[in-house]
Amino acid sequence: MNHKKKRPAKIELDGERGELVIVWKGGGESRHALVELRQNCPCAMCRDQRAQGDVQEGELTLLEGEAATATAAARDFVNVGRYGIRIVWADGHDTGIYTFEALRERDEEVG
């Protein structure tokens, strides 16, 4: 696949539908449920909690401190280089980097 096809032309958060919407440069559109993205947060802490069995399937990763109440509501996203985004969740969690390659793969698994 051409690398440009893996890059987004446009990214937006659809709060009403609870989705991350990506329009790809090579054509096509992806819609990812925010709750699923949060449940599968790629940051080291969330991956470790899932690996240790601290999080049951279908649950949101619970954080400590100010972010103790995990939420799938997103406030914003930040571009990370040319390869991904960090989603800023409403509870303050923002360390997971969602690569465009991984988002494309999620889209292909569903489709």
Sequence and secondary structure as in RCSB ss.txt:
>XXXX:A:sequence
MNHKKKRPAKIELDGERGELVIVWKGGGESRHALVELRQNCPCAMCRDQRAQGDVQEGELTLLEGEAATATAAAR
DFVNVGRYGIRIVWADGHDTGIYTFEALRERDEEVG
>XXXX:A:secstr
  GGGGSEEEEEEETTTTEEEEEETTS EEEEEHHHHHHT  SHHHHHHHHTT S TT     SGGG S    EE
EEEEETTTEEEEEETTS    EEEHHHHHHHHHHH 
